[in-house]
């Protein structure tokens, strides 16, 4: 490969790295050069460059991987690491040499790995830039928070050949708020205040956001547009309404008119979902914004996509579509004139009565009500309502979807991610959940507990007996807790009691009681250390001090 193209490539990579950074510190500038050299080594693999040049480049990369203080990494199109600084590798719990040639997914749980893979796929499909917030340990084991920018690396008019990630530590909530304010300002300029209709659409056709221009153009209030999704504006939705909206030459308005449009799109992550930002440009012949729109959604009532019905302020059904009738197990004609409460359990009547009361005072409402399904089972419906008080009689239009399975899935997913499968108590993920619910100035404490001689017991009696011991210990700790406390397993035989709104005296008393009763009630001894929160520290710091207390007490016992 000639020298001039190589230098041009190196300059392009360095410029791409610099465009992602927020500072011009020398270490970061060195990071730009390191990232560029890492990608350059990939391109030059198998070339005729002299070994001495490659050896020097490799030595520079090794030095950068060790000395860089920010997470910087380069990966190929398969997601394999070509370069990683120590902070970048530490986020995965490894050293730089341990991650080279591997993907992120080999160091993460399946759920997190799937999310990272989706980010990479979106960037490589349509190159752009993503900025995310990541939290993880640094090389010394301290928890840090970073703002990470991801960028696809590609030569002009070529397919991407790699992926660059550069992060910057955020020093507390003030820096994070500044970033949020800047991002919100950019979002308002790019989306909310854009003169063209703009939509954020998920891969399944759900509309996640719409601006005021889209509300005027399509004739739907924003809440209704988001509730209906791509089916509301796709002329020929078929099996893929999202594709029809993205590539179709025309879109449908609320009044049924079809307008010629030109749609441009770009990928983005919105509310942790893979999505696209759509800008809709009306072409010649499109209807003007000043046109009058119909007040009713009669076409939606007959469409059969969602459960759609209208009712009066007493809850009497005036009209319903086939989807609602099928969900309730009756013919559509039989619903007219019946009260919605006839299809609900008595204990669920209060929710629908509250909905009717809100509809009498508000124009719009959203919430969840429970109805009996066709086989009598209880089903959860998430609804969006629009009231027409000027009608005679006044009536309410409702659009709903069945979220029973989604609620069940969300509950099971939360239980799987926060609960240790062996003992049934919380796992380490509970720390982040607890921190998110902790208020400024709130007092809390923790007690770290482990089994004396657990490894010797495991080696003597086997892992099956060791697992039985851990399950017995988990039950013992739960019984010792107050109603507001929680038990968490860190790993192995190490458990933590989380005590909100406590004092040092309470912590000491519970810890001593656990140690004194363990031999008699469990048949094996426990060691415990405790700590009370200091200042505004996070739970991880409090727990670390409790662990040091345990180690100190155990050392003192050995010396005696």
C-alpha positions, -999 to 999 in steps of 0.1 A, spaced: 0 0 0 15 34 -10 26 58 17 2 87 7 -30 67 10 -18 53 44 -11 87 57 -45 99 45 -62 70 63 -43 77 95 -54 114 94 -90 104 87 -91 81 117 -74 106 140 -100 132 129 -129 109 136 -115 101 171 -110 138 178 -146 146 167 -159 124 195 -139 139 223 -148 167 247 -113 178 258 -79 185 242 -58 171 270 -25 155 259 -35 120 271 -67 123 250 -47 135 220 -25 104 224 -57 84 225 -67 97 191 -33 86 177 -36 52 194 -71 46 180 -59 56 145 -29 33 147 -50 4 159 -73 6 129 -43 12 107 -27 -21 119 -59 -39 109 -58 -25 74 -20 -31 70 -22 -67 82 -3 -88 56 13 -58 39 49 -53 29 58 -28 56 90 -35 74 89 -54 107 106 -26 125 78 -2 117 52 -27 129 71 -34 160 73 3 168 36 7 162 28 -22 184 50 -8 212 31 25 210 -3 7 212 9 -13 242 20 19 259 -13 37 251 -34 7 263 -16 10 297 -13 48 301 -46 61 288 -70 72 316 -102 71 296 -120 41 280 -109 40 244 -113 9 221 -114 -1 184 -133 -32 172 -137 -48 138 -171 -53 120 -175 -86 138 -173 -68 172 -138 -82 181 -115 -59 200 -84 -47 181 -74 -22 207 -85 -14 243 -72 9 269 -71 -3 305 -103 16 315 -121 2 285 -111 -34 294 -119 -28 331 -155 -20 322 -157 -57 312 -137 -69 343 -105 -77 323 -71 -64 312 -64 -51 276 -45 -83 266 -75 -104 278 -101 -88 255 -81 -86 222 -97 -109 196 -129 -113 217 -163 -95 216 -181 -77 244 -208 -104 245 -182 -129 259 -179 -108 290 -215 -98 296 -248 -115 305 -270 -124 276 -294 -94 280 -266 -68 281 -247 -86 252 -279 -84 231 -282 -46 237 -245 -40 228 -249 -61 196 -280 -41 186 -260 -8 190 -231 -22 168 -255 -35 141 -273 -2 139 -241 18 135 -226 -5 109 -259 -6 89 -262 32 87 -230 48 101 -237 76 126 -229 85 161 -243 73 195 -237 88 229 -245 66 259 -240 66 296 -221 36 310 -212 26 346 -186 2 356 -153 -4 375 -121 13 367 -87 -6 367 -85 -1 405 -120 -15 411 -137 18 418 -171 23 402 -171 51 376 -196 67 352 -187 75 317 -202 92 287 -193 69 258 -195 80 221 -195 53 194 -187 59 158 -184 36 127 -151 39 109 -153 39 71 -134 53 41 -153 77 18 -180 58 0 -169 25 15 -185 0 39 -175 4 75 -144 -15 85 -145 -10 123 -160 7 153 -145 33 176 -155 40 212 -142 68 233 -155 76 268 -152 105 293 -157 102 330 -186 124 343 -176 140 375 -209 139 394 -245 149 387 -235 185 377 -216 173 346 -244 149 338 -270 176 340 -249 198 317 -247 170 292 -285 164 294 -291 201 289 -269 202 258 -286 170 245 -321 184 252 -312 216 233 -299 197 203 -330 175 204 -353 205 204 -336 220 174 -333 187 155 -368 173 163 -393 193 184 -389 226 166 -382 212 132 -405 228 106 -410 194 88 -431 166 103 -407 144 123 -413 110 139 -393 85 159 -404 50 148 -393 17 163 -385 -14 142 -419 -29 149 -438 2 137 -445 17 171 -443 55 170 -422 66 201 -423 104 195 -438 130 171 -433 168 168 -459 195 165 -454 197 127 -464 160 124 -495 166 145 -506 193 121 -497 174 90 -514 141 99 -543 157 117 -539 135 148 -532 148 183 -498 135 193 -511 112 220 -534 94 195 -507 92 168 -484 75 193 -511 52 204 -520 41 169 -485 37 155 -474 33 119 -507 17 109 -524 51 113 -504 67 85 -493 38 63 -513 36 31 -507 -1 25 -494 -15 59 -496 -52 50 -474 -73 72 -448 -45 78 -464 -10 84 -429 4 94 -415 -5 60 -446 11 43 -441 43 62 -404 44 55 -404 36 18 -440 43 6 -445 72 -18 -476 84 1 -488 87 37 -524 87 50 -539 115 71 -566 112 96 -592 124 71 -582 95 47 -564 117 22 -532 103 7 -503 128 5 -472 123 -17 -441 124 7 -404 119 6 -390 103 38 -354 106 50 -343 85 80 -314 79 103 -309 53 131 -308 62 168 -314 47 202 -346 62 218 -357 51 253 -333 22 250 -349 10 218 -335 7 183 -354 33 163 -353 56 133 -357 94 131 -380 101 101 -382 135 85 -413 137 62 -411 162 33 -444 168 15 -440 166 -22 -458 186 -49 -495 180 -47 -496 173 -9 -524 188 10 -517 221 29 -517 223 67 -548 245 68 -571 218 57 -600 208 80 -598 174 96 -627 151 106 -635 149 143 -641 112 144 -620 81 141 -646 60 123 -621 44 100 -601 32 131 -632 18 147 -637 -5 117 -600 -12 111 -596 -41 135 -560 -33 144 -566 -23 181 -595 -27 205 -615 5 197 -649 15 211 -669 46 220 -690 49 252 -711 75 270 -702 90 304 -721 62 322 -698 36 305 -725 24 281 -709 11 248 -721 30 217 -700 13 191 -671 -12 190 -649 -28 164 -643 -65 157 -611 -67 177 -628 -57 209 -657 -81 203 -633 -110 197 -613 -102 228 -645 -103 249 -658 -134 232 -691 -118 218 -704 -105 185 -698 -68 178 -735 -62 175 -741 -75 210 -719 -49 226 -740 -19 217 -759 -6 246 -742 -27 273 -722 -13 302 -684 -19 301 -686 -30 337 -705 -61 326 -672 -74 313 -653 -68 344 -648 -84 378 -665 -64 407 -631 -55 422 -621 -39 389 -652 -16 387 -635 12 407 -608 17 380 -632 21 352 -654 45 373 -623 66 379 -616 66 342 -651 79 335 -648 106 361 -615 118 346 -629 118 312 -657 141 323 -631 167 334 -602 161 310 -600 160 272 -576 130 272 -567 102 295 -546 71 296 -543 42 320 -549 4 325 -582 -13 332 -589 -51 336 -616 -69 317 -627 -106 314 -613 -123 283 -633 -147 261 -626 -176 284 -632 -156 316 -596 -149 325 -585 -115 337 -568 -94 310 -550 -60 314 -558 -34 287 -538 -2 284 -561 24 270 -559 59 256 -592 79 256 -604 111 239 -636 128 251 -661 147 230 -681 167 255 -698 188 227 -715 157 213 -751 149 221 -749 128 241 -713 134 252 -691 104 244 -656 91 248 -635 73 222 -611 46 235 -582 27 219 -567 -1 239 -542 -29 236 -538 -61 257 -507 -59 278 -513 -90 300 -484 -109 285 -461 -79 285 -468 -73 322 -461 -110 330 -429 -109 309 -417 -77 326 -423 -91 361 -405 -124 352 -376 -105 336 -372 -82 367 -372 -113 390 -347 -131 369 -323 -101 367 -325 -92 405 -328 -126 422 -300 -151 428 -313 -184 413 -296 -206 440 -308 -189 472 -338 -168 461 -324 -136 477 -313 -106 457 -281 -106 436 -255 -79 429 -279 -61 405 -299 -50 435 -272 -25 444 -280 -4 413 -317 -7 420 -312 4 456 -290 34 447 -316 46 422 -343 47 450 -320 63 476 -327 99 484 -302 126 493 -294 125 530 -311 91 535 -295 70 562 -288 34 555 -264 7 566 -253 -28 556 -240 -60 573 -216 -82 553 -217 -119 564 -198 -149 553 -193 -185 565 -162 -194 586 -143 -222 568 -168 -225 539 -141 -235 514 -129 -263 537 -166 -275 541 -171 -274 503 -139 -294 497 -149 -320 523 -186 -325 516 -189 -315 480 -207 -286 462 -242 -301 466 -238 -299 504 -223 -265 501 -252 -252 480 -276 -266 507 -257 -247 533 -260 -214 513 -298 -219 509 -301 -226 547 -281 -194 554 -303 -173 531 -334 -184 550 -317 -177 583 -307 -142 572 -342 -134 559 -357 -144 592 -334 -121 610 -343 -90 589 -369 -64 596 -398 -60 571 -381 -31 553 -347 -48 550 -333 -69 522 -308 -98 518 -284 -99 489 -259 -125 478 -226 -111 464 -212 -145 454 -199 -176 470 -207 -176 507 -207 -138 510 -241 -122 518 -251 -86 526 -281 -73 547 -293 -40 534 -309 -19 562 -326 14 552 -333 40 579 -311 24 606 -285 33 631 -250 20 641 -265 6 673 -290 -15 653 -264 -27 629 -241 -38 657 -269 -55 676 -281 -75 645 -246 -85 635 -238 -98 670 -270 -117 672 -263 -134 638 -228 -145 650 -241 -157 684 -271 -177 670 -254 -191 639 -236 -221 655 -268 -232 674 -293 -227 646 -273 -234 615 -246 -258 627 -218 -235 614 -202 -202 624 -206 -168 607 -185 -137 606 -200 -102 602 -189 -67 596 -211 -36 594 -210 0 583 -234 31 583 -236 54 553 -213 84 554 -224 116 537 -238 111 502 -218 80 494 -233 52 472 -241 18 486 -210 2 471 -187 24 492 -207 17 524 -205 -21 516 -167 -19 511 -162 -4 545 -184 -31 561 -163 -57 543 -131 -42 557 -147 -42 592 -153 -80 587 -117 -86 577 -104 -66 606 -125 -84 632 -116 -118 617 -78 -109 619 -82 -98 655 -99 -131 664 -71 -150 647 -45 -131 667 -63 -139 700 
